[in-house]
């Protein structure tokens, strides 16, 4: 049985002990909580699990059950869980090898022999040893445990798989979602790499992963890190006091040039924000290092919806439409069905009602960049490249630069047979898409690999984020770590909000929804119906905010 402490405000000394019944269940899906703003202290977690150690006279199955439940207690390197192990196994068992997330009520224990216990489960998701989350059931898995009796007659586990098992109701209270921050190749944007680490001593896990680890394989070639291989953490912990994290690097950090040190500091500071850290104090082998955050470009967009109506193209506020200088006038020269506006609002990627992809510039220049049959909604990246692809040809992704030269982007979704929607992230380092692969429709993401001039040359092997039911209609980035996908099955419309590294949540969308756009958080979602109604999500409800909308445009940023 696992005891639980519920945090009341900033926990100092008062705590309430609760007991969680073994049959207790919490929702296994739901919206992802928004991140903590810079400088903001996070609330204490709702629950702290305090697992119990082995009980006198416990049977082999009870020992294994207790050991599995003790995975909820990462304090002191899962010290409680190690109490269920033999002395020799306790020294080598590695709980950080990974996490299996399942439904506790579906577990089945069996005792094939007096000294063996089997646990059969089906994983809903897994987290690997670097903190990367992967959704999807893996089929029935059997974990084998062997036990032996000590001289005092008590059973202890002598063989056990590395890693831990957590119920879907336990996982979000033991592990938290954090973003390791890397730079795009131009050092302009910070690009998040979502990981899951224990909430206990989270700052240490994050700093170690950033300094000693590497970006996720699908993202590695699309980003840069200012942390050289020669620099490590000089001590195995990052203490946080009053919002100040003390990060002590190896002596080699003393030789870093100031630009590199400042960028390293920026990555650490931005990565630790989610733990409530407001300041990072850097040292190298206990020698203070003077560093400051470098400026990075924001990926925030205007909060007002960007729309095309019979009155024109611009930002909608009430009944007023504010045009974009140059671009709104240029938009009258085409008949748009889909519009995405570039980061500086001087260029837009347009899919016309006739099915052509057109580059529209604020000076009035128009260029048909792709006229292949069956094109889906285009996207434009921060470097000004307009991306286009036919629905039935996922491998045929073209990126057309400001010079009008169309280049084939290699490696695009090699196992997919159809692509319903895609969009480059606002930092330009990632491409998300709704694709059909091996008969399954889902959201995938790949890194954008560019040459020294910023030209996109290929995509990395994609990572599948989660499933989409029915036929894909539209996809948009809601913020830096969440994409939204709209799909239709019969007359039912579904919106999937999918984190890039976490469990997605499905919501029922208004009837007739055809497109989606986002602002700056996953809570800011707008939908457009086929009869021109604009909806915005208010908590769990959809509120109509406008009508007469011809196109709901998406934005790739805001001018500096």
KACORWO-V752375 format. One line per field, one symbol per residue. phi: phi as a letter, one per 20 degrees, with the letter a starting at -180 (. if undefined). A space follows every 50 residues. Layout:
phi: ???
//
This chain:
phi: .decdefdmefdcebdecdeffefccgecrfffffefgneffffffccec feefegmffgffffgfffffffdfglllffgffedfgffgfdfdfefqcd dbegfefcdbcfbfdccdddbcfeaccefdneecepfdnfcdddcdcbef feneecfdcbffncdcfffegfedddecdfdceffemededecfcccgff lgffgfffffeeebfggfdgfdccceefffeceebebcfcclndeeddef gfffeffffffffffffffffegfenfdbddecclmegdebbfefcefdf cffffdcdcfeqdreecmeecefegnffffffecdfdbccdfgeldbcec defeneeceddfenfcbfebcffmfegebcefeneedbafgecgfefdcd egeneedfefmflfeedbceabafffemeccdbecdclmdeaeccceeec efenffdadfgfdeerecemdfdbbbfebfccdccdcccmeedcddedfe oreecdcfeggnfcbcbcdcbfedcccdefdnedccedledddfdacmee beedddqcgf
//
